[in-house]
Amino acid sequence: MAQIRTVKCPQCGASVRWVPENRFRPFCSERCKQIDLGAWASEDYRVPAAAEGDPGEQSPSGRSTQD
Ligand SMILES: [Zn+2]
C-alpha cells in the first residue's frame, strides 16, 4: 500500500495530500493558493523566517525584497 505524503497548507494549515492530481499543492485548494499569491502581490505578506526586525514602513528605500 503506497503511502501518500501529506503536507500542511501554508495558508490555512489544513492537511494536503501531496499527489499529482492536486494542482494546488502545497495548498489545499485554489482559494488558498490565490490568497497566498494575492498576499505576495500586495506585498502584505510576512515571512516569519525572513523577518529582519524592520517593519519596512519607514525604510528610506522602501522595499528590501529583491525577489
Ligand atoms: Zn488551505
N, CA, C, O and the ligand as a Tripos MOL2 file, in Angstrom:
@<TRIPOS>MOLECULE
protein
  269   267    68     0     0
PROTEIN
NO_CHARGES

@<TRIPOS>ATOM
      1 N           0.8540   -1.1980    0.0000 N.3       1 MET1
      2 CA          0.0000    0.0000    0.0000 C.3       1 MET1
      3 C           0.8820    1.2380    0.0000 C.2       1 MET1
      4 O           1.6860    1.4560    0.9060 O.2       1 MET1
      5 N           0.7150    2.0070   -1.0010 N.am      2 ALA2
      6 CA          1.5410    3.2010   -1.1230 C.3       2 ALA2
      7 C           1.1320    4.2520   -0.1040 C.2       2 ALA2
      8 O          -0.0510    4.5100    0.1170 O.2       2 ALA2
      9 N           2.1180    4.8320    0.4930 N.am      3 GLN3
     10 CA          1.8060    5.8830    1.4420 C.3       3 GLN3
     11 C           1.7250    7.2180    0.7220 C.2       3 GLN3
     12 O           2.5690    7.5670   -0.1040 O.2       3 GLN3
     13 N           0.7020    7.9310    1.0610 N.am      4 ILE4
     14 CA          0.5370    9.2510    0.4640 C.3       4 ILE4
     15 C           1.0910   10.3030    1.4140 C.2       4 ILE4
     16 O           0.6770   10.4090    2.5680 O.2       4 ILE4
     17 N           2.0040   11.0510    0.9120 N.am      5 ARG5
     18 CA          2.6110   12.0920    1.7280 C.3       5 ARG5
     19 C           1.6280   13.2510    1.8990 C.2       5 ARG5
     20 O           0.9480   13.6650    0.9600 O.2       5 ARG5
     21 N           1.5810   13.7390    3.0910 N.am      6 THR6
     22 CA          0.7010   14.8770    3.3500 C.3       6 THR6
     23 C           1.5110   16.0590    3.8530 C.2       6 THR6
     24 O           2.4900   15.9040    4.5840 O.2       6 THR6
     25 N           1.0880   17.2160    3.4530 N.am      7 VAL7
     26 CA          1.7350   18.4330    3.9180 C.3       7 VAL7
     27 C           0.6490   19.3560    4.4770 C.2       7 VAL7
     28 O          -0.5450   19.1090    4.3120 O.2       7 VAL7
     29 N           1.0820   20.3900    5.1210 N.am      8 LYS8
     30 CA          0.1010   21.3490    5.6380 C.3       8 LYS8
     31 C          -0.0010   22.5550    4.7100 C.2       8 LYS8
     32 O           0.9970   23.1270    4.2720 O.2       8 LYS8
     33 N          -1.2110   22.9030    4.4400 N.am      9 CYS9
     34 CA         -1.4590   24.0730    3.6040 C.3       9 CYS9
     35 C          -0.8390   25.3030    4.2650 C.2       9 CYS9
     36 O          -1.1520   25.6170    5.4140 O.2       9 CYS9
     37 N           0.0430   26.0020    3.5400 N.am     10 PRO10
     38 CA          0.7100   27.1810    4.1080 C.3      10 PRO10
     39 C          -0.2800   28.2880    4.4730 C.2      10 PRO10
     40 O           0.0200   29.1740    5.2720 O.2      10 PRO10
     41 N          -1.4250   28.2150    3.8880 N.am     11 GLN11
     42 CA         -2.3950   29.2910    4.0810 C.3      11 GLN11
     43 C          -3.3100   29.0330    5.2660 C.2      11 GLN11
     44 O          -3.4960   29.9110    6.1080 O.2      11 GLN11
     45 N          -3.8770   27.8500    5.3400 N.am     12 CYS12
     46 CA         -4.8550   27.5860    6.3880 C.3      12 CYS12
     47 C          -4.4470   26.4540    7.3160 C.2      12 CYS12
     48 O          -5.0710   26.2430    8.3560 O.2      12 CYS12
     49 N          -3.3930   25.7220    6.9420 N.am     13 GLY13
     50 CA         -2.8960   24.6830    7.8250 C.3      13 GLY13
     51 C          -3.5980   23.3540    7.6850 C.2      13 GLY13
     52 O          -3.3380   22.4230    8.4470 O.2      13 GLY13
     53 N          -4.4730   23.2650    6.7310 N.am     14 ALA14
     54 CA         -5.1810   22.0080    6.5220 C.3      14 ALA14
     55 C          -4.2440   20.9590    5.9320 C.2      14 ALA14
     56 O          -3.2800   21.2930    5.2420 O.2      14 ALA14
     57 N          -4.5290   19.7160    6.2040 N.am     15 SER15
     58 CA         -3.7360   18.6360    5.6510 C.3      15 SER15
     59 C          -3.9670   18.5380    4.1460 C.2      15 SER15
     60 O          -5.1040   18.5240    3.6750 O.2      15 SER15
     61 N          -2.8710   18.4730    3.4110 N.am     16 VAL16
     62 CA         -2.9720   18.4020    1.9600 C.3      16 VAL16
     63 C          -2.2600   17.1530    1.4750 C.2      16 VAL16
     64 O          -1.0990   16.9190    1.8090 O.2      16 VAL16
     65 N          -2.9520   16.3650    0.6980 N.am     17 ARG17
     66 CA         -2.3250   15.1690    0.1450 C.3      17 ARG17
     67 C          -1.4580   15.5640   -1.0390 C.2      17 ARG17
     68 O          -1.9220   16.1700   -2.0050 O.2      17 ARG17
     69 N          -0.1810   15.2010   -0.9340 N.am     18 TRP18
     70 CA          0.7830   15.5830   -1.9610 C.3      18 TRP18
     71 C           0.6950   14.5730   -3.1030 C.2      18 TRP18
     72 O           1.4840   13.6330   -3.1960 O.2      18 TRP18
     73 N          -0.2720   14.7960   -3.9480 N.am     19 VAL19
     74 CA         -0.4890   13.8910   -5.0660 C.3      19 VAL19
     75 C          -0.5160   14.6920   -6.3590 C.2      19 VAL19
     76 O          -0.8810   15.8680   -6.3600 O.2      19 VAL19
     77 N          -0.1310   14.0560   -7.4580 N.am     20 PRO20
     78 CA         -0.0680   14.7580   -8.7570 C.3      20 PRO20
     79 C          -1.3680   15.4340   -9.1410 C.2      20 PRO20
     80 O          -1.3750   16.4970   -9.7610 O.2      20 PRO20
     81 N          -2.4620   14.8040   -8.7660 N.am     21 GLU21
     82 CA         -3.7420   15.3890   -9.1570 C.3      21 GLU21
     83 C          -4.1060   16.6350   -8.3610 C.2      21 GLU21
     84 O          -5.0410   17.3600   -8.6990 O.2      21 GLU21
     85 N          -3.3560   16.8610   -7.3150 N.am     22 ASN22
     86 CA         -3.5980   18.0860   -6.5620 C.3      22 ASN22
     87 C          -2.8380   19.2370   -7.2130 C.2      22 ASN22
     88 O          -1.6440   19.4200   -6.9750 O.2      22 ASN22
     89 N          -3.5100   19.9730   -7.9980 N.am     23 ARG23
     90 CA         -2.8750   21.0480   -8.7680 C.3      23 ARG23
     91 C          -2.4800   22.2210   -7.8970 C.2      23 ARG23
     92 O          -1.6930   23.0750   -8.3030 O.2      23 ARG23
     93 N          -3.0260   22.2550   -6.7110 N.am     24 PHE24
     94 CA         -2.8350   23.4390   -5.8840 C.3      24 PHE24
     95 C          -1.8140   23.2230   -4.7780 C.2      24 PHE24
     96 O          -1.5770   24.1110   -3.9600 O.2      24 PHE24
     97 N          -1.2080   22.0340   -4.7560 N.am     25 ARG25
     98 CA         -0.2310   21.7830   -3.7100 C.3      25 ARG25
     99 C           0.8780   22.8310   -3.7500 C.2      25 ARG25
    100 O           1.2150   23.2680   -4.8500 O.2      25 ARG25
    101 N           1.4580   23.2600   -2.6650 N.am     26 PRO26
    102 CA          1.1630   22.7060   -1.3350 C.3      26 PRO26
    103 C          -0.1100   23.2450   -0.6990 C.2      26 PRO26
    104 O          -0.3650   23.0020    0.4800 O.2      26 PRO26
    105 N          -0.8900   23.9540   -1.4490 N.am     27 PHE27
    106 CA         -2.1230   24.4790   -0.8750 C.3      27 PHE27
    107 C          -3.2310   23.4400   -0.9600 C.2      27 PHE27
    108 O          -3.1610   22.4950   -1.7450 O.2      27 PHE27
    109 N          -4.2600   23.6360   -0.1320 N.am     28 CYS28
    110 CA         -5.3410   22.6600   -0.0880 C.3      28 CYS28
    111 C          -6.3600   22.9260   -1.1820 C.2      28 CYS28
    112 O          -7.1210   22.0390   -1.5690 O.2      28 CYS28
    113 N          -6.3670   24.1370   -1.6680 N.am     29 SER29
    114 CA         -7.3770   24.4910   -2.6630 C.3      29 SER29
    115 C          -6.9170   25.6920   -3.4710 C.2      29 SER29
    116 O          -5.9530   26.3760   -3.1290 O.2      29 SER29
    117 N          -7.6370   25.9190   -4.5470 N.am     30 GLU30
    118 CA         -7.2990   27.0720   -5.3730 C.3      30 GLU30
    119 C          -7.4610   28.3680   -4.5830 C.2      30 GLU30
    120 O          -6.7210   29.3350   -4.7650 O.2      30 GLU30
    121 N          -8.4320   28.3470   -3.7210 N.am     31 ARG31
    122 CA         -8.7070   29.5460   -2.9310 C.3      31 ARG31
    123 C          -7.5090   29.9400   -2.0840 C.2      31 ARG31
    124 O          -7.1050   31.1030   -2.0580 O.2      31 ARG31
    125 N          -6.9450   28.9510   -1.3870 N.am     32 CYS32
    126 CA         -5.7970   29.2410   -0.5470 C.3      32 CYS32
    127 C          -4.6050   29.6810   -1.4020 C.2      32 CYS32
    128 O          -3.8370   30.5610   -1.0140 O.2      32 CYS32
    129 N          -4.4710   29.0660   -2.5460 N.am     33 LYS33
    130 CA         -3.3730   29.4290   -3.4350 C.3      33 LYS33
    131 C          -3.5070   30.8790   -3.8860 C.2      33 LYS33
    132 O          -2.5360   31.6360   -3.9010 O.2      33 LYS33
    133 N          -4.7080   31.2390   -4.2460 N.am     34 GLN34
    134 CA         -4.9410   32.6000   -4.7220 C.3      34 GLN34
    135 C          -4.7380   33.6210   -3.6060 C.2      34 GLN34
    136 O          -4.2300   34.7190   -3.8300 O.2      34 GLN34
    137 N          -5.1440   33.2350   -2.4100 N.am     35 ILE35
    138 CA         -4.9550   34.1280   -1.2660 C.3      35 ILE35
    139 C          -3.4760   34.3900   -1.0570 C.2      35 ILE35
    140 O          -3.0450   35.5210   -0.8320 O.2      35 ILE35
    141 N          -2.7080   33.3030   -1.1380 N.am     36 ASP36
    142 CA         -1.2730   33.4390   -0.9120 C.3      36 ASP36
    143 C          -0.6280   34.2780   -1.9990 C.2      36 ASP36
    144 O           0.1620   35.1750   -1.7050 O.2      36 ASP36
    145 N          -0.9480   34.0020   -3.2170 N.am     37 LEU37
    146 CA         -0.3830   34.7580   -4.3340 C.3      37 LEU37
    147 C          -0.7900   36.2210   -4.2430 C.2      37 LEU37
    148 O           0.0090   37.1200   -4.5050 O.2      37 LEU37
    149 N          -2.0290   36.4420   -3.8730 N.am     38 GLY38
    150 CA         -2.5240   37.8040   -3.7480 C.3      38 GLY38
    151 C          -1.7890   38.5570   -2.6580 C.2      38 GLY38
    152 O          -1.5110   39.7490   -2.7900 O.2      38 GLY38
    153 N          -1.4780   37.8550   -1.5840 N.am     39 ALA39
    154 CA         -0.7610   38.4810   -0.4880 C.3      39 ALA39
    155 C           0.6290   38.9020   -0.9270 C.2      39 ALA39
    156 O           1.1000   39.9880   -0.5880 O.2      39 ALA39
    157 N           1.2780   38.0320   -1.6850 N.am     40 TRP40
    158 CA          2.6050   38.3760   -2.2010 C.3      40 TRP40
    159 C           2.5120   39.5970   -3.1100 C.2      40 TRP40
    160 O           3.3320   40.5120   -3.0250 O.2      40 TRP40
    161 N           1.5270   39.6010   -3.9590 N.am     41 ALA41
    162 CA          1.3960   40.6740   -4.9420 C.3      41 ALA41
    163 C           1.1800   42.0170   -4.2650 C.2      41 ALA41
    164 O           1.6320   43.0520   -4.7540 O.2      41 ALA41
    165 N           0.4970   41.9890   -3.1540 N.am     42 SER42
    166 CA          0.1940   43.2390   -2.4710 C.3      42 SER42
    167 C           1.2870   43.5900   -1.4610 C.2      42 SER42
    168 O           1.1950   44.5930   -0.7530 O.2      42 SER42
    169 N           2.3110   42.7580   -1.4070 N.am     43 GLU43
    170 CA          3.4350   42.9960   -0.5000 C.3      43 GLU43
    171 C           2.9800   43.0740    0.9400 C.2      43 GLU43
    172 O           3.5960   43.7470    1.7670 O.2      43 GLU43
    173 N           1.9100   42.3890    1.2270 N.am     44 ASP44
    174 CA          1.3980   42.3920    2.5760 C.3      44 ASP44
    175 C           1.7140   41.0760    3.2710 C.2      44 ASP44
    176 O           1.2040   40.7710    4.3500 O.2      44 ASP44
    177 N           2.5630   40.3200    2.6180 N.am     45 TYR45
    178 CA          2.9020   39.0060    3.1380 C.3      45 TYR45
    179 C           4.1010   39.0990    4.0650 C.2      45 TYR45
    180 O           5.0920   39.7660    3.7680 O.2      45 TYR45
    181 N           3.9880   38.4230    5.1780 N.am     46 ARG46
    182 CA          5.0980   38.4400    6.1260 C.3      46 ARG46
    183 C           5.6340   37.0360    6.3130 C.2      46 ARG46
    184 O           4.9190   36.1440    6.7700 O.2      46 ARG46
    185 N           6.8860   36.8450    5.9620 N.am     47 VAL47
    186 CA          7.5050   35.5520    6.1620 C.3      47 VAL47
    187 C           8.2820   35.5810    7.4730 C.2      47 VAL47
    188 O           9.2500   36.3290    7.6100 O.2      47 VAL47
    189 N           7.8560   34.7700    8.4300 N.am     48 PRO48
    190 CA          8.4960   34.7640    9.7540 C.3      48 PRO48
    191 C           9.9950   34.5810    9.6800 C.2      48 PRO48
    192 O          10.7410   35.2450   10.4000 O.2      48 PRO48
    193 N          10.4430   33.6860    8.8170 N.am     49 ALA49
    194 CA         11.8640   33.3910    8.7190 C.3      49 ALA49
    195 C          12.6360   34.5410    8.0940 C.2      49 ALA49
    196 O          13.8510   34.6470    8.2620 O.2      49 ALA49
    197 N          11.9400   35.3840    7.3850 N.am     50 ALA50
    198 CA         12.5950   36.4780    6.6830 C.3      50 ALA50
    199 C          12.4780   37.7920    7.4480 C.2      50 ALA50
    200 O          12.9280   38.8430    6.9910 O.2      50 ALA50
    201 N          11.8680   37.7050    8.6110 N.am     51 ALA51
    202 CA         11.6910   38.9210    9.3950 C.3      51 ALA51
    203 C          13.0450   39.4750    9.8160 C.2      51 ALA51
    204 O          13.8650   38.7690   10.4020 O.2      51 ALA51
    205 N          13.2600   40.7230    9.5140 N.am     52 GLU52
    206 CA         14.5440   41.3390    9.8170 C.3      52 GLU52
    207 C          14.4140   42.3720   10.9230 C.2      52 GLU52
    208 O          15.3540   43.1110   11.2140 O.2      52 GLU52
    209 N          13.2530   42.4150   11.5280 N.am     53 GLY53
    210 CA         13.0460   43.3480   12.6220 C.3      53 GLY53
    211 C          12.7220   44.7460   12.1390 C.2      53 GLY53
    212 O          12.6130   45.6830   12.9300 O.2      53 GLY53
    213 N          12.5700   44.8750   10.8410 N.am     54 ASP54
    214 CA         12.2320   46.1850   10.2920 C.3      54 ASP54
    215 C          10.8530   46.1190    9.6580 C.2      54 ASP54
    216 O          10.6340   45.3620    8.7120 O.2      54 ASP54
    217 N           9.9440   46.8930   10.1670 N.am     55 PRO55
    218 CA          8.5870   46.8630    9.6160 C.3      55 PRO55
    219 C           8.5470   47.2890    8.1640 C.2      55 PRO55
    220 O           7.6200   46.9370    7.4350 O.2      55 PRO55
    221 N           9.5450   48.0420    7.7410 N.am     56 GLY56
    222 CA          9.6160   48.4120    6.3380 C.3      56 GLY56
    223 C           8.8800   49.6890    6.0130 C.2      56 GLY56
    224 O           9.1180   50.3060    4.9750 O.2      56 GLY56
    225 N           7.9920   50.0850    6.8910 N.am     57 GLU57
    226 CA          7.1920   51.2670    6.5960 C.3      57 GLU57
    227 C           8.0480   52.5280    6.5810 C.2      57 GLU57
    228 O           7.7370   53.4920    5.8820 O.2      57 GLU57
    229 N           9.1230   52.5120    7.3540 N.am     58 GLN58
    230 CA          9.9290   53.7240    7.4790 C.3      58 GLN58
    231 C          11.2600   53.6170    6.7490 C.2      58 GLN58
    232 O          12.0970   54.5120    6.8630 O.2      58 GLN58
    233 N          11.4670   52.5590    6.0150 N.am     59 SER59
    234 CA         12.7180   52.3950    5.2840 C.3      59 SER59
    235 C          12.8190   53.4300    4.1680 C.2      59 SER59
    236 O          11.8760   53.6150    3.3990 O.2      59 SER59
    237 N          13.9560   54.0980    4.0850 N.am     60 PRO60
    238 CA         14.1480   55.1020    3.0290 C.3      60 PRO60
    239 C          13.9980   54.4940    1.6310 C.2      60 PRO60
    240 O          13.3960   55.0850    0.7350 O.2      60 PRO60
    241 N          14.5520   53.3230    1.4800 N.am     61 SER61
    242 CA         14.4940   52.6950    0.1700 C.3      61 SER61
    243 C          13.1970   51.9380   -0.0200 C.2      61 SER61
    244 O          12.8470   51.5440   -1.1320 O.2      61 SER61
    245 N          12.4930   51.7400    1.0750 N.am     62 GLY62
    246 CA         11.1910   51.0990    0.9780 C.3      62 GLY62
    247 C          11.2930   49.6030    0.8780 C.2      62 GLY62
    248 O          11.2310   48.9050    1.8900 O.2      62 GLY62
    249 N          11.4440   49.1120   -0.2990 N.am     63 ARG63
    250 CA         11.3940   47.6700   -0.4930 C.3      63 ARG63
    251 C          12.7650   47.0380   -0.2990 C.2      63 ARG63
    252 O          13.7530   47.4330   -0.9160 O.2      63 ARG63
    253 N          12.7880   46.0560    0.5680 N.am     64 SER64
    254 CA         14.0440   45.3340    0.8030 C.3      64 SER64
    255 C          14.0180   43.9730    0.1280 C.2      64 SER64
    256 O          15.0340   43.2850    0.0300 O.2      64 SER64
    257 N          12.8400   43.6070   -0.3290 N.am     65 THR65
    258 CA         12.7350   42.3190   -1.0110 C.3      65 THR65
    259 C          13.2980   42.4320   -2.4210 C.2      65 THR65
    260 O          13.0150   43.3750   -3.1590 O.2      65 THR65
    261 N          14.0850   41.4630   -2.7550 N.am     66 GLN66
    262 CA         14.7220   41.5080   -4.0710 C.3      66 GLN66
    263 C          14.1290   40.4950   -5.0180 C.2      66 GLN66
    264 O          14.3490   40.5190   -6.2290 O.2      66 GLN66
    265 N          13.3790   39.6170   -4.4240 N.am     67 ASP67
    266 CA         12.8200   38.5800   -5.2910 C.3      67 ASP67
    267 C          11.3820   38.3340   -4.8810 C.2      67 ASP67
    268 O          10.7050   37.4960   -5.4750 O.2      67 ASP67
    269 ZN         -5.7310   25.8690    2.7040 Zn       68 ZN68
@<TRIPOS>BOND
     1     1     2 1
     2     2     3 1
     3     3     4 2
     4     3     5 am
     5     5     6 1
     6     6     7 1
     7     7     8 2
     8     7     9 am
     9     9    10 1
    10    10    11 1
    11    11    12 2
    12    11    13 am
    13    13    14 1
    14    14    15 1
    15    15    16 2
    16    15    17 am
    17    17    18 1
    18    18    19 1
    19    19    20 2
    20    19    21 am
    21    21    22 1
    22    22    23 1
    23    23    24 2
    24    23    25 am
    25    25    26 1
    26    26    27 1
    27    27    28 2
    28    27    29 am
    29    29    30 1
    30    30    31 1
    31    31    32 2
    32    31    33 am
    33    33    34 1
    34    34    35 1
    35    35    36 2
    36    35    37 am
    37    37    38 1
    38    38    39 1
    39    39    40 2
    40    39    41 am
    41    41    42 1
    42    42    43 1
    43    43    44 2
    44    43    45 am
    45    45    46 1
    46    46    47 1
    47    47    48 2
    48    47    49 am
    49    49    50 1
    50    50    51 1
    51    51    52 2
    52    51    53 am
    53    53    54 1
    54    54    55 1
    55    55    56 2
    56    55    57 am
    57    57    58 1
    58    58    59 1
    59    59    60 2
    60    59    61 am
    61    61    62 1
    62    62    63 1
    63    63    64 2
    64    63    65 am
    65    65    66 1
    66    66    67 1
    67    67    68 2
    68    67    69 am
    69    69    70 1
    70    70    71 1
    71    71    72 2
    72    71    73 am
    73    73    74 1
    74    74    75 1
    75    75    76 2
    76    75    77 am
    77    77    78 1
    78    78    79 1
    79    79    80 2
    80    79    81 am
    81    81    82 1
    82    82    83 1
    83    83    84 2
    84    83    85 am
    85    85    86 1
    86    86    87 1
    87    87    88 2
    88    87    89 am
    89    89    90 1
    90    90    91 1
    91    91    92 2
    92    91    93 am
    93    93    94 1
    94    94    95 1
    95    95    96 2
    96    95    97 am
    97    97    98 1
    98    98    99 1
    99    99   100 2
   100    99   101 am
   101   101   102 1
   102   102   103 1
   103   103   104 2
   104   103   105 am
   105   105   106 1
   106   106   107 1
   107   107   108 2
   108   107   109 am
   109   109   110 1
   110   110   111 1
   111   111   112 2
   112   111   113 am
   113   113   114 1
   114   114   115 1
   115   115   116 2
   116   115   117 am
   117   117   118 1
   118   118   119 1
   119   119   120 2
   120   119   121 am
   121   121   122 1
   122   122   123 1
   123   123   124 2
   124   123   125 am
   125   125   126 1
   126   126   127 1
   127   127   128 2
   128   127   129 am
   129   129   130 1
   130   130   131 1
   131   131   132 2
   132   131   133 am
   133   133   134 1
   134   134   135 1
   135   135   136 2
   136   135   137 am
   137   137   138 1
   138   138   139 1
   139   139   140 2
   140   139   141 am
   141   141   142 1
   142   142   143 1
   143   143   144 2
   144   143   145 am
   145   145   146 1
   146   146   147 1
   147   147   148 2
   148   147   149 am
   149   149   150 1
   150   150   151 1
   151   151   152 2
   152   151   153 am
   153   153   154 1
   154   154   155 1
   155   155   156 2
   156   155   157 am
   157   157   158 1
   158   158   159 1
   159   159   160 2
   160   159   161 am
   161   161   162 1
   162   162   163 1
   163   163   164 2
   164   163   165 am
   165   165   166 1
   166   166   167 1
   167   167   168 2
   168   167   169 am
   169   169   170 1
   170   170   171 1
   171   171   172 2
   172   171   173 am
   173   173   174 1
   174   174   175 1
   175   175   176 2
   176   175   177 am
   177   177   178 1
   178   178   179 1
   179   179   180 2
   180   179   181 am
   181   181   182 1
   182   182   183 1
   183   183   184 2
   184   183   185 am
   185   185   186 1
   186   186   187 1
   187   187   188 2
   188   187   189 am
   189   189   190 1
   190   190   191 1
   191   191   192 2
   192   191   193 am
   193   193   194 1
   194   194   195 1
   195   195   196 2
   196   195   197 am
   197   197   198 1
   198   198   199 1
   199   199   200 2
   200   199   201 am
   201   201   202 1
   202   202   203 1
   203   203   204 2
   204   203   205 am
   205   205   206 1
   206   206   207 1
   207   207   208 2
   208   207   209 am
   209   209   210 1
   210   210   211 1
   211   211   212 2
   212   211   213 am
   213   213   214 1
   214   214   215 1
   215   215   216 2
   216   215   217 am
   217   217   218 1
   218   218   219 1
   219   219   220 2
   220   219   221 am
   221   221   222 1
   222   222   223 1
   223   223   224 2
   224   223   225 am
   225   225   226 1
   226   226   227 1
   227   227   228 2
   228   227   229 am
   229   229   230 1
   230   230   231 1
   231   231   232 2
   232   231   233 am
   233   233   234 1
   234   234   235 1
   235   235   236 2
   236   235   237 am
   237   237   238 1
   238   238   239 1
   239   239   240 2
   240   239   241 am
   241   241   242 1
   242   242   243 1
   243   243   244 2
   244   243   245 am
   245   245   246 1
   246   246   247 1
   247   247   248 2
   248   247   249 am
   249   249   250 1
   250   250   251 1
   251   251   252 2
   252   251   253 am
   253   253   254 1
   254   254   255 1
   255   255   256 2
   256   255   257 am
   257   257   258 1
   258   258   259 1
   259   259   260 2
   260   259   261 am
   261   261   262 1
   262   262   263 1
   263   263   264 2
   264   263   265 am
   265   265   266 1
   266   266   267 1
   267   267   268 2
@<TRIPOS>SUBSTRUCTURE
     1 MET1         2 RESIDUE 1 A MET
     2 ALA2         6 RESIDUE 1 A ALA
     3 GLN3        10 RESIDUE 1 A GLN
     4 ILE4        14 RESIDUE 1 A ILE
     5 ARG5        18 RESIDUE 1 A ARG
     6 THR6        22 RESIDUE 1 A THR
     7 VAL7        26 RESIDUE 1 A VAL
     8 LYS8        30 RESIDUE 1 A LYS
     9 CYS9        34 RESIDUE 1 A CYS
    10 PRO10       38 RESIDUE 1 A PRO
    11 GLN11       42 RESIDUE 1 A GLN
    12 CYS12       46 RESIDUE 1 A CYS
    13 GLY13       50 RESIDUE 1 A GLY
    14 ALA14       54 RESIDUE 1 A ALA
    15 SER15       58 RESIDUE 1 A SER
    16 VAL16       62 RESIDUE 1 A VAL
    17 ARG17       66 RESIDUE 1 A ARG
    18 TRP18       70 RESIDUE 1 A TRP
    19 VAL19       74 RESIDUE 1 A VAL
    20 PRO20       78 RESIDUE 1 A PRO
    21 GLU21       82 RESIDUE 1 A GLU
    22 ASN22       86 RESIDUE 1 A ASN
    23 ARG23       90 RESIDUE 1 A ARG
    24 PHE24       94 RESIDUE 1 A PHE
    25 ARG25       98 RESIDUE 1 A ARG
    26 PRO26      102 RESIDUE 1 A PRO
    27 PHE27      106 RESIDUE 1 A PHE
    28 CYS28      110 RESIDUE 1 A CYS
    29 SER29      114 RESIDUE 1 A SER
    30 GLU30      118 RESIDUE 1 A GLU
    31 ARG31      122 RESIDUE 1 A ARG
    32 CYS32      126 RESIDUE 1 A CYS
    33 LYS33      130 RESIDUE 1 A LYS
    34 GLN34      134 RESIDUE 1 A GLN
    35 ILE35      138 RESIDUE 1 A ILE
    36 ASP36      142 RESIDUE 1 A ASP
    37 LEU37      146 RESIDUE 1 A LEU
    38 GLY38      150 RESIDUE 1 A GLY
    39 ALA39      154 RESIDUE 1 A ALA
    40 TRP40      158 RESIDUE 1 A TRP
    41 ALA41      162 RESIDUE 1 A ALA
    42 SER42      166 RESIDUE 1 A SER
    43 GLU43      170 RESIDUE 1 A GLU
    44 ASP44      174 RESIDUE 1 A ASP
    45 TYR45      178 RESIDUE 1 A TYR
    46 ARG46      182 RESIDUE 1 A ARG
    47 VAL47      186 RESIDUE 1 A VAL
    48 PRO48      190 RESIDUE 1 A PRO
    49 ALA49      194 RESIDUE 1 A ALA
    50 ALA50      198 RESIDUE 1 A ALA
    51 ALA51      202 RESIDUE 1 A ALA
    52 GLU52      206 RESIDUE 1 A GLU
    53 GLY53      210 RESIDUE 1 A GLY
    54 ASP54      214 RESIDUE 1 A ASP
    55 PRO55      218 RESIDUE 1 A PRO
    56 GLY56      222 RESIDUE 1 A GLY
    57 GLU57      226 RESIDUE 1 A GLU
    58 GLN58      230 RESIDUE 1 A GLN
    59 SER59      234 RESIDUE 1 A SER
    60 PRO60      238 RESIDUE 1 A PRO
    61 SER61      242 RESIDUE 1 A SER
    62 GLY62      246 RESIDUE 1 A GLY
    63 ARG63      250 RESIDUE 1 A ARG
    64 SER64      254 RESIDUE 1 A SER
    65 THR65      258 RESIDUE 1 A THR
    66 GLN66      262 RESIDUE 1 A GLN
    67 ASP67      266 RESIDUE 1 A ASP
    68 ZN68       269 GROUP 0 **** ****
